[in-house]
Amino acid sequence: MTECGLLLAENVDSPSRLLIETAKFAPRVMVSAGVCLQVKGHLHFVQEKSVNVDYYVNELLSKLMDDCHHLLGQHFIFQQDGAPAHAAKSTQQWLAAYCPDFFDKKAWPPNSSDLNPLDYLVWGWMLDKFSRLNPQPKNIPELKTVLLMIWDKLPQEAIRKSIVNFCKCLRAKALASMQKADTLNINCKIV
């Protein structure tokens, strides 16, 4: 759907130059991905308008886990945020059954986007690169192609630095909460 805007100017040689067509609703997609120190996984396009528990467990989570196993074998800790589909009982049970190690919903601090490298680095980096595109994609297939190109150009060194920072933030939050707990063991080893 498009809408037209009227540009007023003097001495315009053609009336058609007065109309500027702009997109009323830009194309949108939802994506999911995983990153680690050495490598990033695939950029997965979500086929639904929103991610409910069934879609997350039956469609998306298995793709993310396949990425992890392919890239890292059995040597990883799976992290997700506190989205309802992530915190659901069936999701936690699926992860307990199919994932070597993960942060369960009880271990993850609420409202802690600063502890998620995807939230505080990757999506912002991609959005910045996308906003500089000229021209912008006109449809969903173009948008997907552009997002895959941006994802492929995401520098691994920036991801690595954000994960190192993640470990520092995690330690700081753990130290801040130690007044409430007698012991807290945070082992964040950077290899």
C-alpha positions in Angstrom: 0.0 0.0 0.0 1.3 3.4 -0.8 0.4 7.0 0.0 1.2 10.1 -1.9 2.6 13.3 -0.6 2.4 16.7 -2.3 5.5 18.7 -2.7 4.9 22.4 -3.3 7.5 24.1 -5.4 7.6 27.1 -7.7 8.6 26.8 -11.4 8.1 23.1 -11.6 8.2 22.1 -15.3 6.0 19.0 -14.9 3.0 18.5 -12.5 4.0 14.8 -12.1 7.1 16.0 -10.3 4.8 17.3 -7.5 3.8 13.8 -6.4 6.1 11.7 -4.3 5.1 8.1 -3.7 6.2 6.7 -0.3 5.5 3.4 1.4 2.8 3.6 3.9 3.6 0.2 5.5 7.2 -0.9 5.1 7.8 -4.7 4.6 8.6 -6.4 7.9 10.1 -9.7 9.0 11.0 -11.3 12.3 14.4 -13.0 12.7 16.2 -15.1 15.2 19.8 -16.1 15.4 22.6 -17.3 17.7 26.1 -16.0 18.3 29.2 -17.1 20.2 32.8 -16.1 20.5 34.1 -17.9 17.4 31.2 -17.9 15.0 27.7 -16.9 14.4 24.8 -19.2 13.4 22.3 -18.7 10.6 19.8 -15.9 10.5 16.4 -17.6 10.7 13.3 -15.9 9.4 10.2 -16.4 11.5 7.2 -17.5 9.5 4.6 -16.3 12.0 3.5 -12.8 12.9 4.3 -13.5 16.5 6.2 -16.3 18.2 4.0 -18.5 20.5 5.3 -21.4 22.5 4.2 -24.0 20.0 6.0 -22.3 17.1 9.1 -21.6 19.2 9.5 -25.2 20.4 8.4 -27.0 17.3 9.9 -24.8 14.6 12.5 -22.3 15.7 14.2 -23.8 18.7 15.2 -26.9 16.8 16.8 -24.8 14.1 18.7 -22.8 16.7 19.8 -26.0 18.4 21.0 -27.4 15.1 23.1 -24.4 14.6 24.7 -24.8 18.0 25.4 -28.5 17.6 26.8 -28.0 14.1 29.1 -25.1 15.1 30.0 -26.1 18.6 29.2 -29.8 19.1 28.1 -30.5 22.7 30.2 -27.6 24.2 27.8 -24.7 24.6 25.5 -23.0 27.0 22.2 -21.9 25.4 21.0 -18.5 26.4 17.7 -16.8 25.6 15.8 -13.9 27.1 12.7 -13.8 29.2 10.1 -13.7 26.3 7.0 -15.7 27.2 7.7 -18.4 24.6 11.3 -18.8 26.1 10.1 -19.0 29.7 7.2 -21.4 29.1 7.3 -24.7 30.9 7.3 -26.7 27.6 10.2 -24.7 26.3 12.2 -25.3 29.5 11.4 -29.0 29.4 12.4 -29.2 25.7 15.8 -27.5 26.5 16.3 -29.9 29.5 15.8 -32.8 27.1 17.8 -31.7 24.0 20.3 -29.1 25.1 23.6 -29.9 26.9 23.4 -26.8 29.1 21.2 -23.7 29.2 20.2 -20.8 31.5 16.8 -21.8 32.8 14.2 -19.1 33.4 14.9 -19.0 37.2 18.6 -18.2 36.6 18.1 -15.3 34.3 17.7 -11.8 35.7 14.5 -10.0 34.6 14.8 -7.0 32.3 18.4 -7.6 31.6 18.9 -6.8 27.9 22.4 -5.6 28.8 23.3 -9.3 29.4 22.2 -10.4 25.9 24.8 -9.7 23.1 22.0 -10.0 20.5 20.0 -7.3 22.2 22.7 -4.8 23.0 25.0 -5.3 20.0 23.8 -7.4 17.1 20.3 -6.1 16.4 21.4 -2.5 16.8 24.4 -3.0 14.5 22.1 -4.6 11.9 19.5 -1.8 12.2 22.1 0.8 11.8 23.4 -0.8 8.6 19.8 -1.3 7.3 18.8 2.4 8.0 21.7 3.5 5.8 20.5 1.6 2.8 19.4 3.6 -0.2 17.1 2.5 -1.8 15.3 0.6 0.9 13.9 -2.9 0.0 10.4 -2.7 -1.5 9.1 -6.2 -0.6 9.7 -9.1 1.7 12.0 -11.1 -0.6 14.2 -8.0 -1.1 14.2 -7.4 2.6 15.3 -10.9 3.4 18.1 -10.7 0.9 19.3 -7.5 2.4 19.1 -8.8 5.9 21.1 -11.9 5.0 23.8 -9.7 3.4 24.0 -7.5 6.5 24.2 -10.6 8.7 27.0 -12.0 6.7 29.0 -8.7 7.1 28.5 -8.6 10.8 32.1 -8.7 12.1 32.9 -11.6 14.4 35.3 -9.5 16.4 32.5 -7.2 17.4 30.5 -10.2 18.6 33.5 -11.5 20.5 33.9 -8.2 22.3 30.2 -8.0 23.2 30.4 -11.5 24.7 33.5 -10.6 26.7 31.5 -7.6 27.9 28.5 -9.9 28.6 30.8 -11.8 31.0 31.8 -8.6 32.8 28.2 -7.5 33.1 27.2 -10.9 34.4 29.9 -10.9 37.1 28.9 -7.3 38.1 25.3 -8.3 38.4 26.3 -11.4 40.4 28.4 -9.3 42.8 25.7 -6.8 43.2 23.2 -9.6 44.2 25.6 -11.4 46.5 24.2 -9.4 49.5 21.1 -11.5 49.0 22.8 -14.9 48.6 25.5 -16.5 50.6 27.3 -18.1 47.7 27.1 -17.5 44.0 29.5 -19.1 41.5 29.8 -17.4 38.2 32.2 -19.1 35.8 32.4 -17.3 32.5 35.5 -18.7 30.8 36.6 -17.0 27.6 38.6 -19.3 25.4 
